[in-house]
Amino acid sequence: MKIIFASVFVMFITTSSALAVDFNSIIDENSKAQSDLHFKIKETVRDARVAADLARDSENKFIADQTESIHVKTPKDFLTFQKEKTQYRPSRAQGEKRLAQEFEDLE
């Protein structure tokens, strides 16, 4: 009786570990399918943009599809709050440097 119970227990453990391995392979297949789908969607969107630009025949042309952001130099005043603009006071060192520059310019 103990032998039968032990053999059933061993079979149960091996089948449960086999199911875990099968589950991991399902997850791997799913992640590969998702990455393939993502790549196909990116290609389709890129092709659609190029086709739309060619069909429109406008001055705006499709330049790049892989850039996440475009870096443009922006003036500091554009990014500051109105309160910061009205209450701005230069530091003491900046004030002394400006004053010294004005005296040098006078000479």
Stockholm file with secondary structure:
# STOCKHOLM 1.0

chainA/1-107         MKIIFASVFVMFITTSSALAVDFNSIIDENSKAQSDLHFKIKETVRDARVAADLARDSENKFIADQTESIHVKTPKDFLTFQKEKTQYRPSRAQGEKRLAQEFEDLE
#=GR chainA/1-107 SS CHHHHHHHHHHHHHHHHHHHHHHHHHHHHHHHHHHHHHHHHHHHHHHHHHHHHHHHTCSCCCCCSSCSCCCCCCCHHHHSCHHHHHTCCCCHHHHHHHHHHHHHHHC
#=GC SS_cons         CHHHHHHHHHHHHHHHHHHHHHHHHHHHHHHHHHHHHHHHHHHHHHHHHHHHHHHHTCSCCCCCSSCSCCCCCCCHHHHSCHHHHHTCCCCHHHHHHHHHHHHHHHC
//
